[in-house]
Amino acid sequence: MRAAAQGAARATPIPWVAPVTAIPIYLACRIQRVESVPGKIFVSHAVADRKLAKAFVAFLHETFGVPADDVFCSSLPDNGIPLTEDFNTYIKDEIKGPALVIILMTEAYLERHFCLMELGAAWATDAKALAIVVPPVPFATVTNTLGLKQAWDITDYSGHNKLRTLLHAAITPEKRGADTWDEKRKAWKAALPALLKKLPGATKVDKAVHQSALTRVETLEAQVADLEGQLERAEERNTKLEKLKDAEAVKALNKDMGDTSAEDTFEQLLEDVRDARPDKISDRVFLHMVLDHYGKAGSIDRDDYEEFQRAGQYNLFDSDGEPTWGGKLAPLARALRALDKFLVSFDGAAFAETQGDTPMDSDDREFWEHHLNL
C-alpha cells in the first residue's frame, strides 16, 4: 500500500521547473542507472555546511513530517554512514536510487570535488533532484548544472507549500497539524539568516571577478597618487601664500598653480568668449552668432541686413546665411563649449546657485545681454 501510494503521489506534476538548456558535468566515476528506492531522501551537501544541513533535516522532519529514517545525510550520526562502512562505496550506493535528491547548493558545495561527483551522479541517473540555491550562489547556477530540474531559493519562504508537495510525493509523511506547520515555518524563517551568515563561503573567485578587482585596485592606486600630488601642491601653495600680502599677487599665484575659484573660472571663460569675437561686427551680429550656437538665432531682421552682409564678406557666414562654425568661428565655438561644460559641471552648477537672480543659463538670450552687454 505504501509503495502504491508513493507511486501515485510521484505521478503528480510539480509546476516548479525552469526551462533552460542542460549543461552536463564531468563525472569522476560511472554510475549505473537503477530503479528508485521508495521512501528515501538523499541530502547532498558540503561537510563545511553541516550545521545548515543538520538544521535543514530537522526542518524537514519537524515541519513537513519527513520520517527520520527516510533521510540520508552523511553529516548526521543517525542519518549518515554506519560504522565500518566504506565512505565512498556507501555514498555511491545511496545516491544510485533515492526517491529524491536534495542539493544544498552553497558556495562551499560548488568548490568541493566530491560534492560535484554527487551532483554528477544525480544528473547521470536522471534522479528526481531539487537544487536548493543558497545565496550568494546565483540561481542561474542550477541551469548550468542540472538543466531542466526543479529548484528553490532557500530564502523564498513562499515556496514552502510547493516544497511540501514535492516531499510528500517522495515519502509517506508523518502527520503534522496546522499549528505545528505554521510554528515551525516561522522558527525556520527566524533562524535561517544566522545560519547563512555563518556559512564558510567561497575560497576562490571567478577569473573575470578577480580581473575586475585588480582593475579596481589599479584605479584606486591611481586616485591615491593623484590625491598625494594634490596634497603636495597644496602644501607648496600654502608655503608661498604665507609670503604674500597683495591680493593681486595671491590671485596670480592661484592661477599659476591651477587653483582658481569657480567665480574666477567663470569670469575667465566669459573673457575667452569675448576674445573669440570676430573683429568688425556689431553686437547684434555677434549675439546672433552666439544664439545660433544654441539653435535659437531666429531670422535676420531686415534692418540688420547690411550688418550681416558685411559679416558674410568676412567669411563669417556662408552663402546660405549660416555662421561658419567650421571656419573663422571655430575659436568662438570652442569658447562657448568650454563655458557650457563648466556651467553643467558640479563646481559650475554650485556657483550658479549662489548667483541669485543673475541669469546663469547660457542658452538664454538674457544671459548674454547681462554678462556681455549685448
C-alpha positions, 0 to 999 in steps of 0.5 A, a space after each residue: 500500500 505504501 509503495 502504491 501510494 508513493 507511486 501515485 503521489 510521484 505521478 503528480 506534476 510539480 509546476 516548479 521547473 525552469 526551462 533552460 538548456 542542460 549543461 552536463 558535468 564531468 563525472 569522476 566515476 560511472 554510475 549505473 542507472 537503477 530503479 528508485 528506492 521508495 521512501 528515501 531522501 538523499 541530502 547532498 551537501 558540503 561537510 563545511 555546511 553541516 550545521 545548515 544541513 543538520 538544521 535543514 533535516 530537522 526542518 524537514 522532519 519537524 515541519 513537513 513530517 519527513 520520517 527520520 529514517 527516510 533521510 540520508 545525510 552523511 553529516 548526521 550520526 543517525 542519518 549518515 554512514 554506519 560504522 565500518 562502512 566504506 565512505 565512498 562505496 556507501 555514498 555511491 550506493 545511496 545516491 544510485 536510487 533515492 526517491 529524491 535528491 536534495 542539493 544544498 547548493 552553497 558556495 562551499 558545495 560548488 568548490 568541493 570535488 566530491 560534492 560535484 561527483 554527487 551532483 554528477 551522479 544525480 544528473 547521470 541517473 536522471 534522479 528526481 533532484 531539487 537544487 536548493 540555491 543558497 545565496 550568494 550562489 546565483 540561481 542561474 547556477 542550477 541551469 548550468 548544472 542540472 538543466 531542466 530540474 526543479 529548484 528553490 531559493 532557500 530564502 523564498 519562504 513562499 515556496 514552502 507549500 510547493 516544497 511540501 508537495 514535492 516531499 510528500 510525493 517522495 515519502 509517506 509523511 508523518 502527520 503534522 497539524 496546522 499549528 505545528 506547520 505554521 510554528 515551525 515555518 516561522 522558527 525556520 524563517 527566524 533562524 535561517 539568516 544566522 545560519 547563512 551568515 555563518 556559512 564558510 563561503 567561497 575560497 576562490 573567485 571567478 577569473 573575470 571577478 578577480 580581473 575586475 578587482 585588480 582593475 579596481 585596485 589599479 584605479 584606486 592606486 591611481 586616485 591615491 597618487 593623484 590625491 598625494 600630488 594634490 596634497 603636495 601642491 597644496 602644501 607648496 601653495 600654502 608655503 608661498 601664500 604665507 609670503 604674500 600680502 597683495 591680493 593681486 599677487 595671491 590671485 596670480 599665484 592661484 592661477 599659476 598653480 591651477 587653483 582658481 575659484 569657480 567665480 574666477 573660472 567663470 569670469 575667465 571663460 566669459 573673457 575667452 568668449 569675448 576674445 573669440 569675437 570676430 573683429 568688425 561686427 556689431 553686437 547684434 551680429 555677434 549675439 546672433 552668432 552666439 544664439 545660433 550656437 544654441 539653435 535659437 538665432 531666429 531670422 535676420 531682421 531686415 534692418 540688420 541686413 547690411 550688418 550681416 552682409 558685411 559679416 558674410 564678406 568676412 567669411 563669417 557666414 556662408 552663402 546660405 546665411 549660416 555662421 561658419 562654425 567650421 571656419 573663422 568661428 571655430 575659436 568662438 565655438 570652442 569658447 562657448 563649449 568650454 563655458 557650457 561644460 563648466 556651467 553643467 559641471 558640479 563646481 559650475 552648477 554650485 556657483 550658479 546657485 549662489 548667483 541669485 537672480 543673475 541669469 546663469 543659463 547660457 542658452 538664454 538670450 538674457 544671459 548674454 545681454 547681462 554678462 556681455 552687454 549685448 
